[in-house]
Amino acid sequence: MTLPSPDEINRQEYYSDYFIRTPTFDLTPIEKPDMSPFLIHMTGKDEIVSILEGEEGICEPGEGCLLAVAPEYSNGNMSFDAKVVCFTESPTFAIDFFRHRRVERWERDQRFGIGFSKMALAARGVRPVIYLQDSIVTSIISLFFRNGERIESLREEEEEEGLDRPTRRRLRELEEVNSILESMYPLLFPLGESSRYQGFMWEREWRFFGADEFIFNYQDIEIICCPRDEEPEIREILGHYADDIVFVRTWDEYSDVTQYLESQQEIWDERNARIAQTARQSVRRRQLKTLLKERTRTLRSLQSYIQFIGQIQRDLTVAQGSEATLRQEIQQLQQDLQQMEEESS
């Protein structure tokens, strides 16, 4: 449903009926079609089994482990050496783009993924990648290493000979700057604006850093992405925890919208039950008004989503028409080429 203009409603009506209050990490496609409340670690068939079985001597029963590795890119002659665990916030319906865009992902058969709550991972320090102009990333990384070397040198000098007050102050300033750079360094990624395919912003990457591994409980898993015939083996590893996990058989089977509406309905049903038990009329009236506003806002979001789906449907019709035209043109070109080859032989 179209949001009225400022000429049609006032600010109070905007906040009461149209403002979307869902916290950012919980946003779903029903509120914003390109958003997902999950962070997914994508991997291959053999790797997902190894991840879920965990690392011996590190993981307890019911725990899995994602090992941190350094991404493959460099800053001049210095390789980027921060070990990280990578996730994507791409919605599930868009994930298969990864295999079409990077041959390495296709070769590793990365149709498998482990999805966690974005809010839960943010609480554990997982953060979005900082995409910056290539030259700026190079400058920041160089500054980080130069500062580190200077700090180490001054600390050695302080231990051996002592430092005068201005130099001690300078050392503390360098340590403060490097503390900030150290928190940024693992999240840096070149924008790739001058490369042929203009970098990897499409990955919508988040990273965990600061440890050699990311250990998780099976109960932390929200979704598992895998082909149908691989699900039994994964379920066997997960045991009873699999009952609370949504398995995505293909990238287009999972519906964030359905899960969102079902969870909302559970909340509303629970509140309805509480309201029915409320004796005081004034309290009951206030609770009913609140519930009415919540449902109205969800209805408006759903209507907007329906409009979005309608647009997609129209785009599909156009695409299908173009598909038929392209098929005819390809067939004609093949016939022309065959005729030319026959004439030249």
BELQUILIN-V155791 format. One record per pair of residues at least 12 apart in sequence whose C-alpha atoms are under 7 Angstrom apart, sorted by the first residue. I is the first residue (numbers start at 1). J is the second residue. If there is no record, write none. Layout:
i: (I:I)
j: (J:J)
//
This chain:
i: (1:1:1:2:16:17:17:17:18:25:25:25:26:28:28:29:29:30:30:30:30:31:34:35:36:36:36:37:37:38:38:38:38:38:39:39:39:39:39:39:39:40:40:40:40:40:40:40:41:41:41:41:41:41:42:42:42:42:43:43:43:44:44:44:44:44:45:45:48:49:51:51:51:52:52:62:62:63:63:63:63:64:64:64:64:65:65:65:65:66:66:66:66:67:67:67:67:68:68:68:68:68:69:69:69:70:70:70:75:82:83:83:84:84:84:85:85:85:86:86:86:86:87:87:87:88:88:88:88:89:89:90:92:93:93:95:96:111:111:112:112:113:113:113:114:114:114:114:115:115:115:115:116:116:116:116:117:125:126:126:126:127:127:127:128:128:128:129:129:129:129:129:129:130:130:130:131:131:131:131:132:132:132:133:133:134:134:134:137:137:137:141:144:144:147:147:151:151:151:154:186:187:218:218:219:221:222:222:223:223:223:224:224:224:224:225:225:225:226:226:227:227:228:275)
j: (300:303:304:304:293:293:296:297:297:37:118:119:119:256:257:256:257:257:301:302:305:301:91:91:89:90:91:117:118:89:115:116:117:118:87:88:89:115:116:117:118:87:88:89:113:114:115:116:86:87:88:113:114:115:110:112:113:114:110:112:113:108:109:110:111:112:109:112:112:234:64:65:66:64:65:217:218:215:216:217:218:215:216:217:218:213:214:215:216:85:213:214:215:85:212:213:214:83:84:85:212:213:83:84:85:82:83:84:138:186:209:212:207:208:209:207:208:209:205:206:207:208:205:206:207:203:204:205:206:204:205:204:251:251:252:251:251:225:226:225:226:224:225:226:221:223:224:225:221:222:223:224:220:221:222:223:222:208:206:207:208:206:207:208:205:206:207:187:188:189:205:206:207:187:188:189:188:189:190:191:189:190:191:190:191:190:191:192:188:189:190:185:178:181:174:178:171:174:175:171:209:207:238:241:241:245:245:246:245:246:247:245:246:247:248:247:248:249:248:249:249:250:249:287)
//
